[in-house]
Amino acid sequence: VISLFFIAGLKLKTDEAKTALKSYKATSAGLISILGITCAVGSGLTMMLPMETKEFKLGMIIFFCMPCTINSGAVLAKQAGGNFAMALLLTVSGNLMGIFTCPILL
């Protein structure tokens, strides 16, 4: 995983990385969305599902509380023509913060 982040970071242009680091509002909104809103809405909807298997519900809640991976976060943003530097910043910081937030959210 570390090597994927490192290789993706090497592909960034310096100006793109600086711009992504300076846009703290977009980074904050993205992290709140990834770590907070997605977890709350996904977990709430999962709890309302009429299922008998508690294990499946627990698995879905864990899924919604985890931050996005490098593949779904940064690579897909680049393929769609999005801001790769911002997507990479959100993916890296979301995964680092997820170490601390996921146990609290679960």
Contacts in CASP RR format, 6 or more apart in sequence:
PFRMAT RR
TARGET T0000
AUTHOR 0000-0000-0000
METHOD contacts of the structure
MODEL  1
VISLFFIAGLKLKTDEAKTALKSYKATSAGLISILGITCAVGSGLTMMLP
METKEFKLGMIIFFCMPCTINSGAVLAKQAGGNFAMALLLTVSGNLMGIF
TCPILL
1 70 0 8 1.000
4 70 0 8 1.000
5 70 0 8 1.000
5 88 0 8 1.000
5 91 0 8 1.000
5 92 0 8 1.000
8 70 0 8 1.000
8 74 0 8 1.000
8 75 0 8 1.000
8 88 0 8 1.000
9 17 0 8 1.000
9 88 0 8 1.000
11 84 0 8 1.000
12 84 0 8 1.000
12 85 0 8 1.000
12 88 0 8 1.000
13 85 0 8 1.000
16 83 0 8 1.000
16 84 0 8 1.000
16 85 0 8 1.000
17 85 0 8 1.000
17 89 0 8 1.000
19 85 0 8 1.000
20 27 0 8 1.000
20 83 0 8 1.000
20 85 0 8 1.000
20 86 0 8 1.000
20 88 0 8 1.000
20 89 0 8 1.000
21 89 0 8 1.000
23 86 0 8 1.000
26 86 0 8 1.000
27 86 0 8 1.000
27 89 0 8 1.000
27 90 0 8 1.000
27 93 0 8 1.000
30 90 0 8 1.000
31 90 0 8 1.000
31 93 0 8 1.000
31 94 0 8 1.000
31 97 0 8 1.000
34 67 0 8 1.000
34 68 0 8 1.000
34 90 0 8 1.000
34 94 0 8 1.000
35 67 0 8 1.000
35 94 0 8 1.000
35 97 0 8 1.000
35 98 0 8 1.000
35 101 0 8 1.000
35 105 0 8 1.000
36 101 0 8 1.000
36 105 0 8 1.000
38 64 0 8 1.000
39 64 0 8 1.000
39 65 0 8 1.000
39 105 0 8 1.000
41 64 0 8 1.000
42 60 0 8 1.000
42 61 0 8 1.000
42 64 0 8 1.000
43 61 0 8 1.000
43 64 0 8 1.000
43 65 0 8 1.000
43 105 0 8 1.000
46 57 0 8 1.000
46 60 0 8 1.000
46 61 0 8 1.000
46 64 0 8 1.000
47 57 0 8 1.000
47 61 0 8 1.000
49 57 0 8 1.000
51 57 0 8 1.000
61 106 0 8 1.000
62 106 0 8 1.000
65 101 0 8 1.000
65 102 0 8 1.000
65 105 0 8 1.000
65 106 0 8 1.000
66 98 0 8 1.000
66 102 0 8 1.000
67 91 0 8 1.000
67 94 0 8 1.000
67 95 0 8 1.000
67 97 0 8 1.000
67 98 0 8 1.000
68 90 0 8 1.000
68 91 0 8 1.000
68 94 0 8 1.000
69 91 0 8 1.000
69 95 0 8 1.000
70 88 0 8 1.000
70 91 0 8 1.000
73 87 0 8 1.000
73 90 0 8 1.000
73 91 0 8 1.000
74 84 0 8 1.000
74 87 0 8 1.000
74 88 0 8 1.000
74 91 0 8 1.000
77 83 0 8 1.000
77 84 0 8 1.000
77 86 0 8 1.000
77 87 0 8 1.000
78 84 0 8 1.000
78 87 0 8 1.000
END
